[in-house]
Amino acid sequence: MNASLKLLGAVLLVACSVGVAQAAETDAAERQAARAEISRERAANDKQLADNEKICYQHFAVTDCLKKVRAEANHRDRELRQRELVINADERAERTAKQRSARQKKQAEFDTKHRNDGADSGALNKEDLEQRQREHEAQAAGRSKKPARSPQEIEAEQQRRQHDAAQRAAQHEQKLGSKQRTQQRRAAEEGDNVEKAREDYDAKQQDAAKRQAEHARRMQEQGKSRKAAPLPVPE
């Protein structure tokens, strides 16, 4: 009777394990889709930040504009990170449940296989199996578990991004200032050249006027000389 009950329990446990596995597959597919959606939203957020930065570089107050758009992007990124943390927590919980189910399944198979063994021997094998299972779970957790980033690390990463963005903005403003100074210098040089050309033109005009006046004076003197000359004596 006891052997039949153990066998029935093992069958039910296997059936439950199958149902849990199917549900786990469904949850895994949903998490994968959620991760893909988060990746798309993060890519869209990065693109929007880049577009907003380009617009900011066209404004007069570049630094203030960049601070605003980057703060908004960081806020959206934090929301996406929180969603990722929830998915990771669900995944860890499912992995733990799957490991527990596998351990129970192995224990049921062991009990079924050794149901005719003595109580002491069964207890010893059960303890040994549980110890090995715990060691296996510890090794698997050590291989798969990734340390979660602390809020301080996330904040430090955001500060680093803001610092890099501020440096890019300062470099851009420096380039704009250098370009503006070059344009002003060229404009000043062009203004000096125009003024010099005007002075040269005025000087040439004055010189031409002097030459014309001198020519007119000489022509006038020659006319007076011809009028003053005596008439020839008739023969």
C-alpha positions in Angstrom: 0.0 0.0 0.0 2.7 2.4 1.0 4.7 1.6 -2.2 1.6 2.3 -4.3 1.1 5.7 -2.6 4.7 6.6 -3.2 4.4 5.6 -6.8 1.2 7.7 -7.2 2.9 10.6 -5.6 5.8 10.4 -7.9 3.5 10.3 -10.9 1.7 13.4 -9.7 4.9 15.1 -9.0 6.2 14.5 -12.5 2.9 15.8 -13.9 3.1 18.9 -11.8 6.7 19.3 -13.0 5.6 19.2 -16.6 2.9 21.8 -16.0 5.5 24.0 -14.2 7.9 23.6 -17.1 5.2 24.7 -19.6 4.3 27.7 -17.5 8.0 28.6 -17.2 8.4 28.5 -20.9 5.4 30.9 -21.3 6.8 33.2 -18.7 10.3 33.1 -20.3 8.8 34.0 -23.7 6.9 37.0 -22.1 10.1 38.1 -20.4 12.0 37.9 -23.6 9.4 40.0 -25.3 9.5 42.5 -22.5 13.3 42.7 -22.7 13.1 43.3 -26.4 10.6 46.1 -25.9 12.8 47.7 -23.3 15.8 47.5 -25.7 13.7 49.3 -28.4 12.6 52.0 -26.0 16.1 52.5 -24.8 17.4 52.8 -28.4 14.6 55.3 -29.1 15.5 57.2 -25.9 19.1 57.4 -27.0 18.1 58.6 -30.5 15.8 61.3 -29.0 18.6 62.5 -26.8 20.9 62.8 -29.7 18.3 64.7 -31.7 17.6 67.0 -28.8 21.3 67.7 -28.3 21.6 68.8 -32.0 18.7 71.2 -31.4 20.3 72.5 -28.3 23.5 73.3 -30.1 21.4 75.7 -32.3 20.2 77.7 -29.2 21.9 80.5 -27.5 21.9 78.9 -24.0 23.4 75.6 -25.0 24.4 74.3 -21.6 21.0 74.9 -20.0 19.3 73.2 -22.9 21.6 70.2 -22.7 21.1 69.8 -19.0 17.3 69.7 -19.4 17.2 67.2 -22.3 19.7 64.9 -20.6 17.9 65.0 -17.3 14.7 63.9 -19.1 16.6 61.1 -20.9 18.1 59.9 -17.6 14.6 59.8 -16.0 13.4 57.7 -18.9 16.4 55.4 -18.6 15.9 54.9 -14.9 12.3 53.9 -15.6 13.5 51.3 -18.1 16.1 50.1 -15.6 13.4 49.5 -12.9 11.4 47.4 -15.4 14.5 45.4 -16.1 15.1 44.8 -12.4 11.5 43.5 -12.0 12.1 41.1 -14.9 15.4 39.9 -13.4 13.7 39.3 -10.0 10.9 37.3 -11.7 13.5 35.3 -13.6 15.5 34.5 -10.4 12.3 33.4 -8.6 11.4 31.1 -11.5 14.9 29.7 -11.7 14.7 28.9 -7.9 11.3 27.3 -8.3 12.6 25.2 -11.2 15.6 24.1 -9.2 13.3 23.2 -6.3 11.0 21.3 -8.6 13.9 19.4 -10.1 15.2 18.5 -6.7 11.8 17.2 -5.6 11.5 15.2 -8.8 14.9 13.6 -8.2 13.9 12.8 -4.6 10.6 11.2 -5.8 12.5 9.1 -8.3 15.0 8.1 -5.7 12.2 7.2 -3.3 10.4 5.2 -6.0 13.6 3.3 -6.9 14.5 2.5 -3.3 11.1 2.2 -1.8 11.9 -1.3 -0.5 15.1 -0.2 1.2 15.3 0.2 4.9 14.4 3.5 6.7 17.9 4.2 7.8 19.4 3.6 4.4 16.8 5.7 2.8 17.3 8.5 5.2 21.1 8.4 4.6 20.6 8.4 0.8 18.1 11.2 1.0 20.5 13.3 3.1 23.3 12.6 0.7 21.2 13.5 -2.3 20.0 16.8 -0.7 23.6 17.7 0.1 24.7 17.1 -3.5 21.7 19.0 -4.8 22.6 22.0 -2.6 26.2 21.9 -3.8 24.9 21.8 -7.4 22.6 24.7 -6.9 25.4 26.7 -5.3 27.7 26.1 -8.2 24.9 27.0 -10.7 24.1 30.2 -8.8 27.8 31.1 -8.8 28.0 30.7 -12.6 24.7 32.4 -13.6 24.2 35.1 -11.0 25.3 38.5 -12.0 25.8 41.2 -9.3 23.1 43.8 -9.5 24.2 47.4 -9.9 23.7 49.4 -6.7 22.0 52.8 -6.8 25.4 54.5 -6.1 26.8 52.8 -9.2 23.8 53.9 -11.3 24.1 57.4 -10.0 27.9 57.4 -10.7 27.2 56.3 -14.3 24.6 59.0 -14.8 27.0 61.6 -13.4 29.7 60.4 -15.8 27.4 60.7 -18.7 26.4 64.3 -17.6 30.1 65.2 -17.2 30.9 63.9 -20.7 27.9 65.8 -22.1 29.1 69.0 -20.4 32.5 68.6 -21.9 31.1 68.1 -25.3 29.0 71.2 -24.9 32.0 73.2 -23.7 34.0 72.1 -26.7 31.2 73.0 -29.0 30.9 76.5 -27.5 34.6 76.9 -27.7 34.5 76.0 -31.4 31.6 78.5 -31.9 33.5 81.2 -30.1 36.7 80.6 -32.2 34.6 80.7 -35.3 32.9 83.9 -34.3 36.3 85.5 -33.5 37.7 84.5 -36.8 34.6 86.0 -38.6 35.0 89.2 -36.6 38.7 89.5 -37.5 38.0 88.9 -41.1 35.2 91.5 -41.1 37.6 94.0 -39.4 40.3 93.3 -42.0 37.7 93.7 -44.8 36.6 97.0 -43.3 40.2 98.2 -43.1 40.8 97.2 -46.7 37.6 99.1 -47.8 38.8 102.1 -45.9 42.2 102.0 -47.5 40.8 101.6 -50.9 38.5 104.6 -50.3 41.5 106.7 -49.2 43.5 105.6 -52.2 40.7 106.5 -54.5 40.3 109.9 -52.9 44.0 110.5 -53.2 43.9 109.6 -56.9 41.0 111.9 -57.5 42.7 114.7 -55.8 45.9 114.1 -57.8 43.9 114.0 -61.1 42.1 117.3 -60.1 45.5 118.9 -59.4 46.9 117.8 -62.8 43.7 119.0 -64.5 44.0 122.4 -62.8 47.6 122.7 -63.7 46.9 121.8 -67.3 44.2 124.4 -67.4 46.5 127.0 -66.0 49.2 126.3 -68.5 46.7 126.5 -71.4 45.5 129.8 -70.1 49.0 131.2 -69.9 49.8 130.0 -73.4 46.6 131.8 -74.7 47.7 135.0 -73.0 51.1 134.8 -74.6 49.6 134.4 -78.1 47.4 137.4 -77.6 50.3 139.6 -76.4 52.6 138.8 -79.4 53.0 141.8 -81.9 51.6 141.6 -85.4 54.1 141.1 -88.3 55.1 144.3 -90.2 53.5 144.4 -93.7 56.0 144.6 -96.6 
